[in-house]
Amino acid sequence: MTRLVKVVLIGALLSSCGGDSTGSAPDFTITADPPAATTLGTANTLHVHLNSTGASGTVTFDVTGAPANWTITPPAGPVTLTANGQTTADLTVTIPSNGDAAAAGRTLTIAATIGSQTHQVQPVLTVANTYVATLVLGGGSAGGHWGSLALTTIHLNVGTMLRFHNADTTAHLIHAAGGVPGVVHQNTGGIGTPAGGNYDQTIAGTGSDVINCHNHGPTGDLINIAVP
């Protein structure tokens, strides 16, 4: 009877020190959801999950392995892990339109630190060498073909595929003036890009151009393409 009481007391002391009932030192684990494949000119969220086995405190993050022209943004606010609790942190990877592609996948190392303990996880982000310019829903009738892209300049690299994606319910015909090699005016003898369809052009050289819809007019509703 006396021996049984001693065992219960020892377990209680271990628990009060932050460990678990097995006597293990306080610790935590880290995992990450596999990120979806993406394209250039996008912001991508990495969902990181932390699970405490006794460890607690404020979590700091360090991300390595990304190209210099990608931007890694940490969680918006402090991330705190409670003893034997769980939490999720979201990190954002922003890839510019003229950034490095990673068609074979890029391994990112995310290190999470609590006090003197650090653990890592290595998600792989696949980035196609493609930039998608979307013709927005309702653009044909409202005159706002490009949404937030209207009147902006999109910087691209030679070799990148420029995909015009039609998210509208009516066809659009891409008008290009020939200022960027590889980006040509869509055939006026056809219907253009149908609803839900794509018009893909691969950048073949440097230059600049103004793109608009041939069917519905360019006034205030165009995008600029620049390839250094």
Contacts in CASP RR format, 6 or more apart in sequence:
PFRMAT RR
TARGET T0000
AUTHOR 0000-0000-0000
METHOD contacts of the structure
MODEL  1
MTRLVKVVLIGALLSSCGGDSTGSAPDFTITADPPAATTLGTANTLHVHL
NSTGASGTVTFDVTGAPANWTITPPAGPVTLTANGQTTADLTVTIPSNGD
AAAAGRTLTIAATIGSQTHQVQPVLTVANTYVATLVLGGGSAGGHWGSLA
LTTIHLNVGTMLRFHNADTTAHLIHAAGGVPGVVHQNTGGIGTPAGGNYD
QTIAGTGSDVINCHNHGPTGDLINIAVP
11 21 0 8 1.000
11 23 0 8 1.000
14 20 0 8 1.000
14 21 0 8 1.000
14 23 0 8 1.000
15 21 0 8 1.000
17 26 0 8 1.000
18 26 0 8 1.000
18 54 0 8 1.000
18 56 0 8 1.000
18 83 0 8 1.000
19 25 0 8 1.000
19 26 0 8 1.000
19 53 0 8 1.000
19 54 0 8 1.000
19 83 0 8 1.000
20 53 0 8 1.000
20 54 0 8 1.000
20 84 0 8 1.000
24 53 0 8 1.000
26 52 0 8 1.000
26 53 0 8 1.000
26 54 0 8 1.000
26 55 0 8 1.000
26 56 0 8 1.000
26 83 0 8 1.000
27 52 0 8 1.000
27 53 0 8 1.000
27 54 0 8 1.000
27 55 0 8 1.000
27 117 0 8 1.000
28 50 0 8 1.000
28 51 0 8 1.000
28 52 0 8 1.000
28 53 0 8 1.000
28 54 0 8 1.000
28 55 0 8 1.000
28 81 0 8 1.000
28 112 0 8 1.000
28 114 0 8 1.000
28 117 0 8 1.000
28 119 0 8 1.000
29 50 0 8 1.000
29 51 0 8 1.000
29 53 0 8 1.000
29 119 0 8 1.000
30 48 0 8 1.000
30 49 0 8 1.000
30 50 0 8 1.000
30 51 0 8 1.000
30 110 0 8 1.000
30 112 0 8 1.000
30 119 0 8 1.000
30 120 0 8 1.000
30 121 0 8 1.000
31 48 0 8 1.000
31 49 0 8 1.000
31 51 0 8 1.000
31 121 0 8 1.000
32 46 0 8 1.000
32 47 0 8 1.000
32 48 0 8 1.000
32 49 0 8 1.000
32 110 0 8 1.000
32 121 0 8 1.000
32 123 0 8 1.000
33 46 0 8 1.000
33 47 0 8 1.000
33 49 0 8 1.000
33 123 0 8 1.000
34 123 0 8 1.000
34 124 0 8 1.000
35 44 0 8 1.000
35 45 0 8 1.000
35 46 0 8 1.000
35 93 0 8 1.000
35 123 0 8 1.000
35 124 0 8 1.000
35 125 0 8 1.000
35 126 0 8 1.000
36 44 0 8 1.000
37 126 0 8 1.000
37 127 0 8 1.000
37 128 0 8 1.000
38 44 0 8 1.000
38 95 0 8 1.000
38 125 0 8 1.000
38 126 0 8 1.000
38 127 0 8 1.000
38 128 0 8 1.000
39 127 0 8 1.000
39 128 0 8 1.000
39 130 0 8 1.000
39 131 0 8 1.000
39 132 0 8 1.000
39 163 0 8 1.000
40 95 0 8 1.000
40 96 0 8 1.000
40 97 0 8 1.000
40 98 0 8 1.000
40 99 0 8 1.000
40 101 0 8 1.000
40 127 0 8 1.000
40 128 0 8 1.000
40 129 0 8 1.000
40 130 0 8 1.000
40 131 0 8 1.000
40 156 0 8 1.000
40 160 0 8 1.000
41 94 0 8 1.000
41 95 0 8 1.000
41 96 0 8 1.000
41 97 0 8 1.000
41 99 0 8 1.000
41 131 0 8 1.000
42 94 0 8 1.000
42 95 0 8 1.000
43 92 0 8 1.000
43 93 0 8 1.000
43 94 0 8 1.000
43 95 0 8 1.000
44 92 0 8 1.000
44 93 0 8 1.000
44 94 0 8 1.000
44 95 0 8 1.000
44 125 0 8 1.000
45 90 0 8 1.000
45 91 0 8 1.000
45 92 0 8 1.000
45 93 0 8 1.000
46 90 0 8 1.000
46 91 0 8 1.000
46 92 0 8 1.000
46 93 0 8 1.000
46 108 0 8 1.000
46 110 0 8 1.000
46 123 0 8 1.000
46 125 0 8 1.000
47 88 0 8 1.000
47 89 0 8 1.000
47 90 0 8 1.000
48 61 0 8 1.000
48 88 0 8 1.000
48 89 0 8 1.000
48 90 0 8 1.000
48 91 0 8 1.000
48 110 0 8 1.000
48 112 0 8 1.000
48 121 0 8 1.000
49 86 0 8 1.000
49 87 0 8 1.000
49 88 0 8 1.000
50 59 0 8 1.000
50 79 0 8 1.000
50 81 0 8 1.000
50 86 0 8 1.000
50 87 0 8 1.000
50 88 0 8 1.000
50 89 0 8 1.000
50 112 0 8 1.000
51 85 0 8 1.000
51 86 0 8 1.000
52 81 0 8 1.000
52 82 0 8 1.000
52 83 0 8 1.000
52 84 0 8 1.000
52 85 0 8 1.000
52 86 0 8 1.000
53 84 0 8 1.000
54 83 0 8 1.000
54 84 0 8 1.000
55 81 0 8 1.000
55 83 0 8 1.000
55 114 0 8 1.000
55 117 0 8 1.000
56 80 0 8 1.000
56 81 0 8 1.000
56 82 0 8 1.000
56 83 0 8 1.000
56 114 0 8 1.000
57 80 0 8 1.000
57 81 0 8 1.000
57 82 0 8 1.000
57 114 0 8 1.000
57 115 0 8 1.000
58 78 0 8 1.000
58 79 0 8 1.000
58 80 0 8 1.000
58 114 0 8 1.000
59 79 0 8 1.000
59 80 0 8 1.000
59 81 0 8 1.000
59 87 0 8 1.000
59 89 0 8 1.000
59 112 0 8 1.000
59 113 0 8 1.000
59 114 0 8 1.000
60 112 0 8 1.000
60 113 0 8 1.000
61 74 0 8 1.000
61 75 0 8 1.000
61 79 0 8 1.000
61 89 0 8 1.000
61 91 0 8 1.000
61 110 0 8 1.000
61 111 0 8 1.000
61 112 0 8 1.000
61 113 0 8 1.000
62 110 0 8 1.000
62 111 0 8 1.000
62 113 0 8 1.000
63 72 0 8 1.000
63 91 0 8 1.000
63 108 0 8 1.000
63 109 0 8 1.000
63 110 0 8 1.000
63 111 0 8 1.000
64 108 0 8 1.000
64 109 0 8 1.000
64 111 0 8 1.000
65 106 0 8 1.000
65 107 0 8 1.000
65 108 0 8 1.000
65 109 0 8 1.000
66 72 0 8 1.000
66 93 0 8 1.000
66 106 0 8 1.000
66 108 0 8 1.000
67 99 0 8 1.000
67 100 0 8 1.000
67 102 0 8 1.000
67 106 0 8 1.000
69 95 0 8 1.000
69 96 0 8 1.000
69 98 0 8 1.000
69 99 0 8 1.000
69 100 0 8 1.000
70 93 0 8 1.000
70 94 0 8 1.000
70 95 0 8 1.000
70 96 0 8 1.000
70 99 0 8 1.000
70 100 0 8 1.000
71 93 0 8 1.000
71 94 0 8 1.000
71 96 0 8 1.000
72 91 0 8 1.000
72 92 0 8 1.000
72 93 0 8 1.000
72 94 0 8 1.000
73 91 0 8 1.000
73 92 0 8 1.000
73 93 0 8 1.000
73 94 0 8 1.000
74 91 0 8 1.000
75 89 0 8 1.000
75 90 0 8 1.000
75 91 0 8 1.000
79 87 0 8 1.000
79 89 0 8 1.000
80 87 0 8 1.000
81 87 0 8 1.000
81 114 0 8 1.000
89 112 0 8 1.000
91 110 0 8 1.000
93 108 0 8 1.000
93 125 0 8 1.000
95 127 0 8 1.000
96 155 0 8 1.000
97 131 0 8 1.000
97 154 0 8 1.000
97 155 0 8 1.000
97 156 0 8 1.000
98 155 0 8 1.000
98 156 0 8 1.000
98 157 0 8 1.000
98 160 0 8 1.000
99 157 0 8 1.000
100 127 0 8 1.000
101 127 0 8 1.000
101 128 0 8 1.000
101 129 0 8 1.000
101 130 0 8 1.000
101 160 0 8 1.000
102 125 0 8 1.000
102 126 0 8 1.000
102 127 0 8 1.000
103 126 0 8 1.000
103 127 0 8 1.000
103 128 0 8 1.000
103 129 0 8 1.000
104 126 0 8 1.000
105 124 0 8 1.000
105 125 0 8 1.000
105 126 0 8 1.000
105 127 0 8 1.000
106 124 0 8 1.000
106 125 0 8 1.000
106 126 0 8 1.000
106 127 0 8 1.000
107 122 0 8 1.000
107 123 0 8 1.000
107 124 0 8 1.000
108 122 0 8 1.000
108 123 0 8 1.000
108 124 0 8 1.000
108 125 0 8 1.000
109 120 0 8 1.000
109 121 0 8 1.000
109 122 0 8 1.000
110 120 0 8 1.000
110 121 0 8 1.000
110 122 0 8 1.000
110 123 0 8 1.000
111 118 0 8 1.000
111 119 0 8 1.000
111 120 0 8 1.000
112 118 0 8 1.000
112 119 0 8 1.000
112 120 0 8 1.000
112 121 0 8 1.000
128 161 0 8 1.000
129 159 0 8 1.000
129 160 0 8 1.000
129 161 0 8 1.000
130 160 0 8 1.000
130 161 0 8 1.000
130 162 0 8 1.000
130 163 0 8 1.000
131 154 0 8 1.000
131 156 0 8 1.000
131 160 0 8 1.000
131 161 0 8 1.000
131 162 0 8 1.000
131 163 0 8 1.000
132 163 0 8 1.000
132 165 0 8 1.000
133 146 0 8 1.000
133 149 0 8 1.000
133 154 0 8 1.000
133 162 0 8 1.000
133 163 0 8 1.000
133 164 0 8 1.000
133 165 0 8 1.000
133 211 0 8 1.000
133 223 0 8 1.000
134 146 0 8 1.000
134 149 0 8 1.000
134 164 0 8 1.000
134 165 0 8 1.000
134 166 0 8 1.000
134 167 0 8 1.000
135 145 0 8 1.000
135 146 0 8 1.000
135 164 0 8 1.000
135 165 0 8 1.000
135 166 0 8 1.000
135 167 0 8 1.000
135 168 0 8 1.000
135 172 0 8 1.000
135 193 0 8 1.000
135 213 0 8 1.000
136 144 0 8 1.000
136 145 0 8 1.000
136 146 0 8 1.000
136 147 0 8 1.000
136 167 0 8 1.000
136 168 0 8 1.000
137 167 0 8 1.000
137 168 0 8 1.000
137 169 0 8 1.000
138 144 0 8 1.000
138 168 0 8 1.000
138 169 0 8 1.000
138 170 0 8 1.000
139 145 0 8 1.000
139 147 0 8 1.000
139 168 0 8 1.000
139 216 0 8 1.000
140 168 0 8 1.000
140 170 0 8 1.000
140 172 0 8 1.000
140 213 0 8 1.000
140 215 0 8 1.000
140 216 0 8 1.000
141 170 0 8 1.000
143 216 0 8 1.000
143 221 0 8 1.000
144 150 0 8 1.000
144 221 0 8 1.000
145 168 0 8 1.000
145 172 0 8 1.000
145 212 0 8 1.000
145 213 0 8 1.000
145 216 0 8 1.000
145 221 0 8 1.000
146 221 0 8 1.000
146 222 0 8 1.000
146 223 0 8 1.000
149 223 0 8 1.000
150 220 0 8 1.000
150 221 0 8 1.000
150 222 0 8 1.000
150 223 0 8 1.000
151 220 0 8 1.000
151 222 0 8 1.000
151 223 0 8 1.000
151 224 0 8 1.000
152 223 0 8 1.000
152 224 0 8 1.000
153 223 0 8 1.000
153 224 0 8 1.000
153 225 0 8 1.000
153 226 0 8 1.000
154 223 0 8 1.000
154 224 0 8 1.000
154 225 0 8 1.000
154 226 0 8 1.000
155 226 0 8 1.000
155 227 0 8 1.000
155 228 0 8 1.000
156 162 0 8 1.000
156 203 0 8 1.000
156 225 0 8 1.000
156 226 0 8 1.000
156 227 0 8 1.000
157 203 0 8 1.000
157 227 0 8 1.000
158 203 0 8 1.000
158 204 0 8 1.000
158 205 0 8 1.000
158 206 0 8 1.000
158 227 0 8 1.000
159 202 0 8 1.000
159 203 0 8 1.000
159 204 0 8 1.000
160 202 0 8 1.000
160 203 0 8 1.000
161 200 0 8 1.000
161 201 0 8 1.000
161 202 0 8 1.000
161 203 0 8 1.000
162 183 0 8 1.000
162 200 0 8 1.000
162 201 0 8 1.000
162 202 0 8 1.000
162 203 0 8 1.000
162 225 0 8 1.000
163 198 0 8 1.000
163 199 0 8 1.000
163 200 0 8 1.000
163 201 0 8 1.000
164 172 0 8 1.000
164 174 0 8 1.000
164 193 0 8 1.000
164 198 0 8 1.000
164 199 0 8 1.000
164 200 0 8 1.000
164 201 0 8 1.000
164 211 0 8 1.000
165 196 0 8 1.000
165 197 0 8 1.000
165 198 0 8 1.000
166 172 0 8 1.000
166 193 0 8 1.000
166 194 0 8 1.000
166 195 0 8 1.000
166 196 0 8 1.000
166 197 0 8 1.000
166 198 0 8 1.000
166 199 0 8 1.000
167 196 0 8 1.000
168 195 0 8 1.000
168 196 0 8 1.000
169 195 0 8 1.000
170 195 0 8 1.000
171 191 0 8 1.000
171 192 0 8 1.000
171 193 0 8 1.000
171 194 0 8 1.000
171 195 0 8 1.000
171 215 0 8 1.000
172 192 0 8 1.000
172 193 0 8 1.000
172 213 0 8 1.000
172 215 0 8 1.000
172 216 0 8 1.000
173 186 0 8 1.000
173 188 0 8 1.000
173 190 0 8 1.000
173 191 0 8 1.000
173 192 0 8 1.000
173 193 0 8 1.000
173 213 0 8 1.000
173 214 0 8 1.000
173 215 0 8 1.000
174 185 0 8 1.000
174 186 0 8 1.000
174 192 0 8 1.000
174 193 0 8 1.000
174 199 0 8 1.000
174 211 0 8 1.000
174 213 0 8 1.000
174 214 0 8 1.000
175 185 0 8 1.000
175 186 0 8 1.000
175 211 0 8 1.000
175 212 0 8 1.000
175 213 0 8 1.000
175 214 0 8 1.000
175 218 0 8 1.000
176 183 0 8 1.000
176 184 0 8 1.000
176 185 0 8 1.000
176 186 0 8 1.000
176 201 0 8 1.000
176 209 0 8 1.000
176 211 0 8 1.000
177 185 0 8 1.000
177 209 0 8 1.000
177 210 0 8 1.000
178 184 0 8 1.000
178 185 0 8 1.000
178 209 0 8 1.000
179 207 0 8 1.000
179 208 0 8 1.000
179 209 0 8 1.000
180 203 0 8 1.000
180 205 0 8 1.000
180 206 0 8 1.000
180 207 0 8 1.000
180 208 0 8 1.000
180 209 0 8 1.000
180 225 0 8 1.000
180 227 0 8 1.000
181 203 0 8 1.000
181 204 0 8 1.000
181 205 0 8 1.000
181 206 0 8 1.000
181 207 0 8 1.000
182 201 0 8 1.000
182 202 0 8 1.000
182 203 0 8 1.000
182 204 0 8 1.000
182 205 0 8 1.000
183 201 0 8 1.000
183 203 0 8 1.000
183 209 0 8 1.000
183 211 0 8 1.000
183 225 0 8 1.000
184 201 0 8 1.000
185 214 0 8 1.000
186 192 0 8 1.000
186 193 0 8 1.000
186 199 0 8 1.000
186 214 0 8 1.000
188 214 0 8 1.000
192 199 0 8 1.000
192 215 0 8 1.000
193 199 0 8 1.000
203 227 0 8 1.000
205 227 0 8 1.000
206 227 0 8 1.000
206 228 0 8 1.000
207 226 0 8 1.000
207 227 0 8 1.000
208 224 0 8 1.000
208 225 0 8 1.000
208 226 0 8 1.000
208 227 0 8 1.000
209 224 0 8 1.000
209 225 0 8 1.000
210 218 0 8 1.000
210 222 0 8 1.000
210 223 0 8 1.000
210 224 0 8 1.000
210 225 0 8 1.000
211 222 0 8 1.000
211 223 0 8 1.000
211 224 0 8 1.000
211 225 0 8 1.000
212 218 0 8 1.000
212 221 0 8 1.000
212 222 0 8 1.000
212 223 0 8 1.000
213 221 0 8 1.000
END
